[in-house]
Amino acid sequence: MEDLLTFAFTVFTGFFAIMNPISNMPIFLTITEGADKETKQRINLKAIIVAFIIVSTFVLLGNYIFELFGITIPAFKITGGILIFFVGFEMLQSKKSNIKRLKTVNYDENIAISPLAIPILAGPGTIVTATNFVANTSSYADIAVVLIVFALMCLLNYIAFSLSDVIAKKIGDNVISVIGKLMGLIIAIIGTSMIISGLKLSFDVLN
């Protein structure tokens, strides 16, 4: 039981570092700017559900999925890094880009799935972290722990997104704007780091 609790804490720490609800909140505010409260809640709920389904699928079937489609970890990291860098760069530039423009048809559907669910919540970092936790185990208890902890992280992000407007009013739009730009920079750096990591892994494989 003690080993299971230690494992759960390790899993939580790993997911929290990647899916920090506090750091994700300015991202949610930025990409849902201009949407009404009801629409934001729809986006919030759909993004959380999609992210949970994606990561859960990789937790249960990750190795088979990679083998089936011939996906390599380096390619996965490079592609995901490019996507994450793109989101961060546009946040930094404060552009009303295609991924943020909320006056297009079905914008709630598009934004909830991408970029919010993928790659912000269920990006390469999250998926690789999740699959790594279960890669060397056949214990159903360990797999259950990973799924439960990830569900908890999804819940924390859902709460943070739900309270984002209230928190934004308390601390002001200017502060949120600054935080959003800083998060854009950090996300772009994370994306670049993933690309570099993927390239290094590629060269290691070739050597």
N, C-alpha and C positions, 0 to 999 in steps of 0.2 A: 504493500500500500504506500509506503514511504517513497519507494522508487517511482511509483506512478505519479505521486504528487510532485516530485522533483522534475519528472518528465513534463508534467503539465505546466509547471512554472517556466521551464525552458522553452516550451512551445509558445506560451503566452508572450514571453520576452521577445522571441523571434518575430512573431506576428506584429506585436505592438511597435517594434522598431520600424517596420515597413508600413503598417496601416494606422499610424498614430492618428486618432480621431481629431486631436487638437490641430495638427498640421493639415489635415484633410479638409477641415471646416472652411478656411478661406478659399480653397479650391472649389468647393461646392457653391459658395456664395458667388464666386466669379463666373462660373459657367451657367448658373441659373439666374444671373442678373436680369431683372425685368420681368421675371415670371411671377404670377400670383402665388399666394400661400398654398392653395389647393394643388396647383401644378407642381410646385416644389415638393410637396409630400408624395405625389405620384412618382416623380423622378427619383426621390429618395428611396421609396419602398422598392421600386422596380430595380434600381441599381444594386441595392443590398441583396435582393433575391437572386439576381443574375450572378453577382459576384460569388454568393454562397454556392450556387449550383455549379459554377465553373470550377472553383477550387475543390469542392467536394468530389467532383468527377475525377479530377487529377489525383486526389488523395486515394481514391478507390481504384482508378484505372490508369494512372499516370504513365507507368512503364509501358503498358500495352498501347497507349495512344502514341507515345513517342516512337515505338517500334512500328506500329501500323502505318504511320505517315512518314516514317523515315526522318523524324525531327531530331535534330541534335541540340544539346544544351547550348553550345556556342551560338548557333543560328537563332535559337529562341531568345537568348539574351541580347544579341545584336538587334534583332527586329524589335523586341520590346523596348530596348534602350532608345531606338530611333523614335518610336511612338511617344515615349515618356518625355524625351527631349523636346519634341514638337509641341506637346501640351505646355510644358514649362516655359518654352520660348515665347509662345503666344500670350501666356499669362504675364510674362515679364514686359512684353511690348504693349499690353493692355489693348490688344486689337479685338474688334468685334468680328472674329473669324467665323468660319463655317461651323466649328464645333461649339461656338458660344452664341450664335445668333438665334434669339429666341422667338423670332417672328417668322419662322418658316414652317411649312406644313410638317406635322408630326415631330416637332422639335423635341417634345418630351420623350418620345420613343428613342430618338437618336442620341440625345444627351445622356439618358439613363444608361444606355448600353455602352456607348463610347463618347467621351473618354472616361465617364465616371466609373462604371463597372469595370471596363477594360480601357486603359491599363492602370487607372488610379487605385482601385480597390483590389482587383484580381489581376494584377500585372505579372510580368515575368518573375519579379522578385518574390511576390507572394506565392505564386505557383511552385517555383523552384524550392522555396523554403518548405512549403507544405509537403512536396514529394520527397524532399530530403529526410524529413522527420519519419516517414513511413517506408523509405527505400530499403532499409536493412532490417525490417521487422515483419514478422508474420502474426504478431499479437493483435487480436481484435480489440483488446483493451487499449493498446497504444493508438490504433487507428481511430477508435471512438474518442479518445482524449483529444487528438488533433482536430477532429470534426467539431467537438463541443467547444474547444477553445476558439476555433475560428468563428463559430456561431456567436460566441460572446463578443469577439472583436467586431463582427458585423453589427451586433446590437449596439455596441458603444458608438460606432460610426453613425448608425441610424439616429441615436439620441442626439449626438453632436450636430448632425445635419438638421434635425428637427428644431433644435434650439438656436441655430445659427443666426436667424433674424433677430431674435431677442438679444443675443450676445452682441451682435453688430450694432444694435441701437444703443446698448449700454456703453460700448467703447468708441463708437463713432465711425463714420464711413472712411475718414482719412486714415485712421489706424488700420482698418480692414484693408484699405487699398495698399498701404505700405506692407502689411503682412502678406497680402496676396502677391505682391511683387517679389518679396523675399522668398516666399514659397515657390514662386515661378523659377527663381534662380536656383533654389535647392533642387527642385524637381529636374531642371535641365541638367544640373551637375550629376544627379543620380542617373539620369538617362545616359549621359556621357560615360559615367563609370561602368554602367552595364555594357555599353558598346566596347569599351576598352577590355573589360573582363571577358567578353565573348571572343574578341580578337585574340587575346592571350591564350584562351583555351583552344582556339582554332590552331594557333601556331604550335602549342604543346602537342596537340594530336598529330600534326604533320611531322613534328620532330620525333 
